[in-house]
Amino acid sequence: MRIYLETGNTARVGARSGIPTVVRGLLSGLDSRQCDVHPVRWSFNEAALTPLKPKWESNLDRPGLKKSLLPLSSLSQPRSWPLWIRTMGMDYKAPVHLHPAHSSKLEGSWLILPELLQGPHIRLIADYARLHKMRVAGIFYDAIPWLHPELVLHRTASEHAEYMSALAGLDAVIAISNQSARDFADFTRLKNLPQPSVHACNLAAQISDQPRETKLKERTGDVVKTLYVSTLEPRKNHLLLLAAFEDAGLRLGGINIELHMVGGSYKEAPGIAEAVRTAAKRNPKIHWHENAGSVELRHFYRDSDFTIFASSIEGFGLPVTESLWFGRPCLCSDEGVMAENAKEGGCLTVNMKDQKAVADGIVKLAGEQEFRRELGEQVLQRKLKTWNEYAGDVLQVLKGI
C-alpha cells in the first residue's frame, strides 16, 4: 500500500504543538513499519500535490531521506524532458501526477490529510486525488469550535462546520478518540451529509525522541512541583486553576508547592495571559514559561512530581498521556476524553469546572506522598500506545475499506 501524507503546514512552519505532534508521530510510525509513505504538500501554484523541499522534510524529523533532484534515470526518457525544463530538475517542484517516481503509482494509493485545513482546501485536494484515482482519508480532531464556538475564538462555528462537511465527502474519517468519532457522526446526521467510513484510532502516548520512564521519581528537595502544559486559551481553564492553586497553597500549610505553566498566549484572549503574568508576579510559586522549547519541556516533565491538565473539553488531551509517558501522575477532568484516558490508572479525575474540586485534587496529590506514589506505580504498569501501534491502527482501517 502506497501512502501519501499531506504535511504542508507542519513541514513549512516546523511547529511542535498538538497537531504537528500527530503528523510527525504518524509519519514516524509508518516509517517504523517500513511503509511506502511519502510526505507531500498542496501547491496552489501547480494546483497539485508535490514532494517536499529537503529542508521541509527535515522539519518532519526525517532528515537525510529526501532527494533534491528528479530521478536522473528519467533524463533518458524524452517524455520527462519538458518536466526537467519546467522544474529545473527540482524534485519538489514536480506535481506527483507528472513525477517519474510517482505518476504510475498513484492509482489505488491512499492520501491522508492529517492537518486542520479549510473546507474548500480539503475539497480541492480531494478532487485532485480522485482525478488520479487515489483514495482520501482525513484525521479528525474534534468538533469543539462547532459545539462550543465561545471557547475557540480563532475559528468560527461556520468555518469548522465547513471543514467537517468537507471531511464527510472523503472515503474515510479517522477520529483521534471515541468522543470525536461520536461527535463527527452526530454532525453528519444532523446536517444530513454523506456517511463516510468513520473509525476511532486513539492517539499514541509516545514522545518520539524520549524513552518511556520506567522508574518512579525519587523525591529530591522540599518542593512539590506541578506542571500544566497548554496554550492560554479559554477552554483550558487557566484562571480557575490559578485560583484553585492559591487556595490549595493556603490549605497545604508547611508543604512548599510550585506551579509551572508552559504554553504560549492566545491572541484572541489576551486577558488570560495578562492574568497569568500578574499572578506570577504576585506569587513567587507560580511560574509561566511562555516560550519553552521542546528540550525545556522535557525537563519540566521530568522535574515535576505530578501534572495538571485543567482543560474542560478536548478531542484527545495529549498532555495527559504525555505525562504518563514521563511517569508522572496527572490531575485531569472526570468528563469526556480525559476521563477515557484516565480510566486505566495513574490519574486523579475531578470536575474541572469546580474550583474547590480542583483545589481538593491539588491538596491530595501534593499533600499525600503515598497516594502520589500509588498513582505513579499505576502509571508504570499501564500499557501506553506507541506511534508504531497508532500507525498500525490507521493501516488496519485503510486496508478494511
N, C-alpha and C positions, 0 to 999 in steps of 0.2 A: 504494500500500500504506500503510494507516494502522497506526502502531506505538504501543503504549503501553509505557512503561518504568517498572517498579515501583522507585522510588528512595527509599522512605520513610526508611530508616536514614541514608543519605548526606545526604539533604536536611535531615533533622531535626538531626543532630549536627554536620554540617559538617566531618567528619574528612577528613584528607588522606593516609591510609595507602594500602596496595596496592589493595584492592577499591574504595574510593571513587575512586581514580585511574582505574580501569577504567570505573566508572559515568559519571564526568564525561567521560572520553575517548570512550566510545561515544556519549553524547548529543551531544557537540560534533561528532563525525564524522557522525552522522546529520543534524544541523543543517547542516553544511557541504555535504551532498549535497541540501539542501532537501527533506528527507523530511517527511512529515506525521507528526511524532513528538510524543508528549505524555507528560511525566513525571507519574506518579500515585503514590499510596500506598494501602496497605490500611488501611481504617478498621475496627477491631474494633467500634466503637460502631454503625456503619452496616452492618457485615457486607458491605462493598462497597468497590470501588476508588473513590477520589475524586481530583480535581485537588489540586495542592499550594497551600499558602499562598504568597503572593508572597515572603515572607522565605525560605521553604524553597527556592523555585525559585532565588532569588539565591545560595543556598548551593551550587547546582549550576553556578555561574559562568554563569548565564543571566539576568542582571538585565534588567528593562525589558520582558520578553516576557509577563509574567503580568498578567491582569486580575483585579481583586478581586471584581467583581460578575458575576452571571449575565448572559448577553446581554440587553440592555434590550429587544430586539425580542420576547423571549419574554413580556413583560408584556402584549402584545396577544393572547396565546393563553390562553384560560381554563384549559386543561388544565395550564398551568405555574404557575397561581396557588398551588395548595397547596405546591408546591416552594419558591416565593418566601417563603411564610409560614413554612414549616418551617426554612428555612436563613437567614432574614432577608436573602435576596438574595446571600448569600456564596457565591461560586463554589466555594471549596474544601470546603464542607460538603455539596455535592450529589453523590450517587452517580452514577457515569458512566452507568448504565443509565436514569437519570431526567433527566440533564443535557441541556438543549436543544441544546448543541453536540456531544454525543457519542452520545446514545441511539440515533439512527438509523444510526450509523456503526460500531457495534461488530461486527456480523456480518461475518465474514471478515477482521477485523483480527488483528494479532499482539500478544500481550502477552509482553514479555521480562522475565525475572526475573534481573537481573544481580548480586544481592546474596546473601550467605550466610545462608539462612533455616533455621529449624527445619522438619523434615519435615511435621508437622501444619499449619504455616503455609502451606507450599507447596501442600498438598492443598486447603486452604480456598480459597486464591486461584484455583487451577486449576479447582475445581468451579464457582466463581462465573463465571469467564471462559467456561467451556464452556456454562453455563446461558444465556449471552448470545451463544453461537456464535462466540466468539473462539478462536483457536489460541494455544498457550502454548509458549514456548521458555525454557530455562534456561541461564545461563552457568555452566559447571562449572570450578572452580579446581583442585582436587587431591583425592586420596584419602589424604593423609598422616595425618590423625587415625585413619583406619580401618587403614591399613597399619602405622603407627608411633605408637600411642597414647602411648608413653612420651615422645615428643618434643613432643607438643602437649597440654599439661596442662589447658588451659581447655575442652577439648571431648573427650568420651569417644568411644571407638570405636563404641559402640552409637548415640550421637547422630548421628555422622557417617554411619553405615550407614543410619539412618532418613532422613537428608537425601538421600543418594544414591538410596535406594529411591523416595522421592517424585519425584525428578527423572526416574527411569525411567518414570514414568507420564505424562510430558509428550509433546508432539508432536515436540519436537526438543531435543537437548542439544548445546550449542556449547562444546567444551572449549578452554581457553586455550593448549594445546600438544598436540603429538602424544603425549607421555608421558601427559598427563592423559586424553586420549581412550582410550588403551590401558588405563589403569588403570580407567576407568569401564566399558569393555566387559568387562574381566575380572571386575569386581564383579557386573555384571548376569548374566553367565553362571554365576558361582559361586552366586549367590543364586536362580538360575532365575527371573529377573524379566523383564518385557516388554522387548523390544529396541527402544527409540526410535531415531529417526534421529540418529546421533552424528557430529559433524563437528569437526575441529580447525581453529580460526582463531587463529593465533598473535597475541599482543597487539602493540600498537604500541610503538615506542621513543620516540615523540614526547613531549616535555614541552610541554603545550599552550600555556603562556604564554611559551615560550622558543624563539627561533630556533635552528636547529641550528648547532653550531660548525663553521666551515669552515676554520679555521687551527690549526696546531699551537701549543701553548702555548710561549711564549718563556721560557726559563729565567731566573728572577729570584732573587737571593739565593743563599745557600749551603745551604738546607734543602730536602730532598726530602720532599714532603708526600703522604701517602696517606690515603685516606678509606674508611670502612666504614659503610654505611647499613643499619641493621637494628634491629628490636626485639630486646631482650636476652632471647631465649628459647633453650631447649636446642639445637634443631637448627641454630642459627645459628653455633655453634662459637666463641663469643667467648673462652672460656677457652683453647682450643687456639691461637687467633690471638694472644692476649696472650703466651703462652709462645714462639710462633714469632717474634713481632716482637722480643721482647727477645733471643732467640738471634741473629736477623738483625742487630740493632744491634751486638752484640759482634763479629760477623764482618765488618761493613762498615768497621770501623776509623775512618778520619777522615771518613767520609760522615755528615753530620747528617741523620737521618730522623725524621719525626714521624708518629704515627698519630692520626687524628681519627675518633672513633666517634660517629655520630649515630643516636639511637634511644632510645625510652622503655624503662623497665624492664618486666618481665613479672611480674605479681603472683604467679603460681603458682610462680615460681622466683626468689625474692628474692636467693638466694645468688650468682646471676650478676651482678646489679647491684652487690652488695657487693664482689665480686672485682674488677670493673672500677673501682669507686671507689677501692679500695685500691691497685690498680696505677697509677692516675693520680696518686695522692698520692705513691707511691714513685718513679715515673719521670716526670720533667717532660716527656718526649717523647710521653707518652700523654695524650690529651685526650678526655673524654667530654662530649658536648653533648646532654644528656638531653631538653631541651625546645626544640630548634631549630625555628623556623618555616620556612615554605616559602622565604621570602626568604633566610634564613641558609643553608638547604640549597643553594640555587642558588650562593651564594658559595662554599661548601665544595667543591662540584663544580669550579667554575672555578679555585679556588685549588690544587686537588690536582694532583699530577704523574701519579698513577695511582690507581686504586681497587682495593679488595679486596672480594670477596663470598664470605665464608667458609662460607656455608650448605652443608650436605651434601645437602639434599634440598629441592626446590621444585616448585610446579606450573608456574611460568614463570621467576621470578627477574627482576623488573622492574629492580632496581638495576644489573644487568649492562647491559641495553640503555639505561637512562638514562645510565650512564657513557659509553657510546658516543655518545649524542646530544650530550653535552657535549664530545666529542672526546677523552676520556680512556681509555687502555688499562685493562683490568681483569684482575686475577688471580682466577680462579674455579675451580670444580670441573671435573674431567675426566669427570664422570659425569652421566647424566640430562639434564634440560632445559638446565642451564647449559652443558654440552658442545654441545648443539644450538645455543644462542645464540652460542657462541664460534667455531663452526667456520668462519665466513666471514671471520675475521680480527679483529685488534685486541685479542685476549685471550691470556693465558698460562694454560693449564689445568694443574692439579696435583691430586693426591689430597688432598682437604680433610680427610681423617681422619688424615693423617700429618703430625705436627708438623714433622719435618725437611723434608718436601717443600714445605710452606707456607713455611718459613724460606728454603729454597733459592729459591723463587719471588720472595720479597721481596728477597733479596740480588741476584738477577739484574735485577729491574726497577729497583731503587734504585741499583745499582752500575754498570749498563751503560747509560749515557745513549743511546748509539747504538741499542741494542736497543729501548729505550723509544720512541725516535723512529720506528723502523721500524714498531712496533705502532701508533703514532699515525697514521702515513701510511695504514696499513691501515684504521684507523677512519674516516678521512676519505673513503676510497674505497668504503666499504660502502654498500649500499642499506639504509636503515632505514625501517621502516614508519611511516606516519602514522596518526592516528586516523581520518582520512577513508578511508584504504585499509582499515583494520580494519572500519569500518562497512560498506564495500563488500563485504568478505568475508562479514559477517553477513547482509547483504541478499541476497547470492547464495545462501546456504544457505536462507534463508526462501523465496525465490522458487522454489527447486527442490523444495519439499515440497508 
